Amino acid sequence: MARLAQLRVAMTTSVLIVSVIFGLFLVAVMSILQLSLVWAVVLTIIFILIQYLIGPSIVRATTRLRYLKEGENPWLESTVKDLAQKSGIPPPRLAVVPNQTPNAFVFGRTTGDATLAVHEGLLTQLNEDEVRGVIGHELGHIRHKDFLVMTALSALPLLAYLTARITFEAAWWGGRTSRKKEGAGIGAALFAVAVVSYIVYIVSLLGVMRLSRLREHYADSYSAYVTGSPRQLESALTKITYGLSLAPHPERDGARTLYIGDPALAKQEMQGIVSRKQEYDLDRDGVLDERELELAMEKEARSKWLTVNRWFQTHPATFQRILLLREIENEMTTGKYSSDRVYAYV
């Protein structure tokens, strides 16, 4: 697994870049408001620690997940235990989310107390092989420890966004209620902080989203390795994207960035496909089967507008993920695939 070091470098680099940007942001804000930088740093650290500590509780509450009792789902328990043993990590706690869309995610404060949660829709809409591919993907996140980095890193864009909203509102209300020069000066300072905060929010968010997309590719590659069958996850991703696109409203809970499939992206990907269903329905049976959906996703993925829009997405396009898995599958058939080439196609 030689290329796993590249993911760690990417995570470290992302943390450093976003931290530097945020540090410059704090200096600028404190200079504009003429306040002590020390307090800003202290409050930022406290904010990150609070998010890290209460994050799992927020995820549990917003998703309404239920932890499985021992023996409640023997197949799922044995599958997770088997793949976790192959991965050399402690088996995560298992939970089920009362949601009929096909999805899954992992969360926690450490690899030792991680939780793997699966939607009821995943267990009903996917077959056992496909669910196994999804489990391999989620265990990849635990193996790589990237879900811990994302939890801490995502706090910085969030804090910049909150600062932008609060200072903009304060500047707007201050401008309406104060006519004095001093009040006008404070309002201008707050507005400047809001503008700087929003710029930092956009820039730092782009960095976080790039890392998020990269870690999904690594987890996909790991699933192919640990299950020995890239096709399991290929098929699962197609069904997940289609299933999520049918949901009336994308989920807006605390686990969205942790999902194996982003509901909002799935709707976006399928919108163009559904509008041109006749073009993609090759056998003219009125239904897009798995193969037709994969071909449609490949064509839609070439859109330049979607390429720019994906800069702000938490996940890569579904077909990009499937293409990576196919390349691994092709190498496996040659017999040349080995453990040192797990991430060769990322």
N, C-alpha and C positions, 0 to 999 in steps of 0.2 A: 504494500500500500504506500509506495513511495510518494505519490502525488497528494496524499492526505496533508502533507506538510504545506502544500500550496494553499489549502483551505485555511489552515491555521495562520499562515502569513496574511491571507486576505482578511481574516477576522481581525488580526492584530492591526493591520494597516487601516482598516475601516474605523476601528476604535480610535486610533491615533488621529486620523484625519478629522473625524467628526468632533473629537475632543478639542483639537486645535481650533477648528472653526467656532466651536461653542465657547472656547476660552476667549477668542478675539471678540466674540459677540458680547460676552460679559464685560470685557474692558470697555467696549464702545457704549453699552447701555449705562454702565456706572459713570462713565465720563459725561454722558449727556445729562444724566440726572444728578451728577455731582454727589454720588454716594460712595460708600466704602466697598471696594471690590471684595474684601474678606467676607462680608456678609453674603454677597452673591454666591461666592464659592461654597460657603457653608450650607446655604439654602439649597443649592443645586445637589450637593452630596446627599443631603437629607431627603430630597425629592426622589433621587435614584434609589436610595436604600428603602424608602417607603414602598416604591413600586416593586422592588425586588421581593420585599417581605409579604406584601398583601396581594401581589399579582396572582399567585395560585388561587387564593380565596376568591378573587374577582372572577377568574375563569370558571371556577366551580359554581359560583352563584349565577353567573349570566348564562351558562350553558345548561344548568339544571341537571348535571350528570349524576349518575348513581353508580357507586362502586359495586362491583360484582362480588358476591359471596363465593367462597371456595366451593367448587363443584357445580356452580350454577351453569357454566358453559364450558364443559370439559374440553371440547375441541379447541376453542379459542385459548384457553389456559395452557394446554399442552403445546400448541403452536407457538405461542409467545415464549414459553419457557424454553422450547427447543431452539428457536432462533436467537434468543437472548444468550443461551449457553454458547452457541456458535460464535456470537459476537463478543463474548467475554465481558458481558455487563450484567448487573443484577436485573432480574426480571422486574419490569415496572408494574405498578398497581394497575388493575384493569377496571375500566368504567364504561358505562353505556350512556349515551345521550339520547333522550326521548325526542328524536328528530328524524323524520322520514327521508331526509336528503342523504345521499351517500358521501360521508366524509369521516375524517379521523385526524387526531392531533396528539401531541405530547406536550406536557408542561411540568414544571416543578422548579425547586430551588437548587437541587443537586441531582446528579445522575442516580444517586442512591434512593431518592424519594420521588423519582419521576412517575408520572401517571400517563398511561396510554388510554385515551378515550376514543371509542368508536361510536358513530351514529347508528341507530337502529336501521336506518336506510341502507347503510353500507352492508350490514349482515343479511338483509333481505334482497337487495338488488344485485349483489355480486356473488359469484360462486366461491367455493373455499380456496381455490388456487389464487383467484384475484385478491381475496382478502389477505391471503398469505403474502402476496406481493406488497400490499399496503402496509402490513405489519413490518416487513423488512425495511421499508422506507422509513417508517416512524422510528424503528430501532436505530436506523442510521443517524437520525438526529441526536439520539441519546449517545450513541457511540462517538459522534463528532463533537458533542457538547455545544453545538451551535445554538440550541434553544436558550441556553443560559446567557450567551453573549447578546442575542437578539433582545432578550428581556431588558437587560441593562442599557443597551445601545439605543433602543427605541424610546427611552425616557427623554433623551435630549431633544429630538425634534418635537416631541409632545410638549416639553417645557417651553420651547421657543414659540410654539403655536399658542399656548395659553398666555404667554407674555404679550404676544401680538394682539390677541383678542381683548385682554384686560386693559392694556394701555390705549388701544384704539377707542374702546368704549369710554374710558376715563377722559381722553382728549376730546371726544365728541360732546360728552355731557359738560365738561369743563368749559368748552367753547360756547355752549348755549347759555350757561348760567353765570358766566363771568365776563364783565366788560372792562375790567381793569387791565393795565399793561402787564402787571405781574401774573395775573391769571392767564392772559394771552400767551405769555412766555412759557408758563408751565404747560399749557395746552400744546404749544408747538414742540416742546421737548418730548412730551408723551407721544405725540404723533410721529416724531422722528424715531423714537424707540419702537413704535408699532411697525413702521416700515422696515427698519433694520431686523426686527424679530421675524417678520414674515419672510424676508429674503433668506435669513439663516435657516428658518424652518424648511423652505423649499430645497436649499442646497444640502442640508444635513439629511433630509428625507430621501433625496436621490441616492446618497451614499448608503443609507440603511436599506433601501429597496434593492439596490444592486447586490449587496451582500445576501439579502433574503433570497433573491433569485438564484444566486450561485449555490447556496446551501441546499436548495431543492434539487439541483442537478447532482450534487454529491450524494444526497440521500437516495435519489433514484438509482445511481450507479451502485450504491451499497446494497440496495434491495436486490439488484440483479446478481450481485456476488453472493450474498448470504442465502438467497433462495435457490440459486443455480438456474433460474429461469426468468430472463428479462420479459418474456412474453406475458407472464402473470401480471406484472405491473403495467405493461403496455395496454392490455385489455382493460385493466382496472381504471386507468386514467381516462380512457375513452368513455367508459360508462359513468365515471364520476362527473366528468365535464358535462355530459348530456343530462345526467340526473339533476345536477345543480342548476342547470339552465332552466329546468322546468319549474323550479320553486317560484311561487308568486312574488316573493320579496327576498333579496339577499339577506343573509344573517348579519345582524349588527351587534354581535356580542364580543366579549373580550378575547375570543380565541380565533378571530378571523385570520390574523396574520400567521397563526400556527397551523392552520388546516393544510392537508395534503393538496386540496384544491380550493382556490379562492372563488366563492360564489359569484362575486361581481364580475370577475374576469371570465368565468364560464358563460355567464349571460351575454357578455360582450362578444365572445368567440362564436357562440351559437346563433346570435342575432342575424349575422350575415348569411350563415349557412341555411337557416330556416327560411329566410326571404328568397333564397335561390335553391330551394329544395328540389325542384324539378331538374335543375342542372346537375345536381349531385346524385340524384336517384338513378343510378346507372341501369339497374334492372327493371325500372319502371313499375315497381310493386307498391309504390306509395309509402314505403317505409325506408328510412336510412339505416342500414345495418352497420355493424362495427367497422367493416372495411370501408364502406362509403363515407362514414363519418371521419375516418382517419385521412382519406384523400381530400375531403372537403376542408379539414383543418389545415392540411398542408397548403392548399391554395389560398385560404384566407390569411395564413400567416405571412404571406408575401406583401400584404398591404403596407405601404409606407406610413400611413397615418397610424396604423396599429403599432408599428415599430417605435414611433416617437412616444405614443401613449403608454407603451409598456415600460418606459423609464420609471413610471410611477406605480408599477404593479409589483405586488409581493411575490408573484410566481412567474416563471417562464411560460410562454405559450405552450399549450398542451402538445402540439405537434413537435415542437422543439424537444420536448421531453421524450416523446415517443421515438423521434429520430435517434437520439442518443442511445436509447435502449436497443434499438434495432442494430446500431453499429456494434454494440457489445454482443448482441445475439449472433451477428454474423461472425464475429471473432471466435465466439464459443464453438461454433460449428466447425471451425478449422482445427480445433484442438490446441491452439496456441495460447488461449486465454489462461492467465495465471493470477495469483493473488497480488502480484506487483503491478498488474495492469487494471486494477479495479476502477481507477479514476482517469484512465488514459484518454477518454473521450470527452471529459468535461471541458 
